[in-house]
């Protein structure tokens, strides 16, 4: 069973990349990549090692500046905006390397994220934790991501899979319209990956999901749209079945086995 039985990505373009490039000296990590992500989509970016996926993720999230081209969010040019300004416009990201506060509790990590929500930064953690509505929001987010019994545990005690779940809760706490996930299934067991896939599939259509992922089973289970990168260029974007059947994609992966299952 797959989670993309209907086309969720049929809304307006929430994200547009217009001929974006990123050079490191003379090396072109990205070369004039154009891409559209429609509101409500579950879109994945895949490609062999060295394809430019993580660099592209950095340009979208704001952690890397573009050498050339434009990044548009809802038609607004955000190319030069730093990460925190993009968060304020509804972009949230999880990264390959955890950015959790490991000494704080699971609940406190979510409360700290709620502080970063527009209008949420009135007072410190103790003050926001004292608000019944805010506490209820934090508990609801942790229940939503599958951590109902771990609220008081230090984040450092969580398993790898549970940390990924918490990272999604932290991202959702900022009330994003666009959720960016950088290799969310990395290091996960099959059972943990299945839980994460179900969690992302169950998010409301108001949250657009864009993920970079090596786990192609997860990609073809979750995504309604798949973008393939190769050698810093955009190779193709299409429905999962179109991507699986593409001779160009199979050639980029040096064989059919990796994309045909």
Protein Blocks (a to p, Z undefined) as FASTA:
>chain_A
ZZklbcfklcccfbdcehiacdehjbcfbghiacdddehiacddeddehilmmmmmmmmn
opaccfbdcddeehiacklpcfklmmmnopacddfbdcbdfkbcfklmmmmmmmmpghil
gccfklmmmpmklmmmmmmmmmmnopaklmmpcfklpcfklmmmmmmmmmmmnopabdcd
ehklgoiafklmmmmmmmmmmpcfklccddddfblmlmmmmpmbdcddeehiafbgcdfk
lmmmpmklmmmnopaklmmZZ
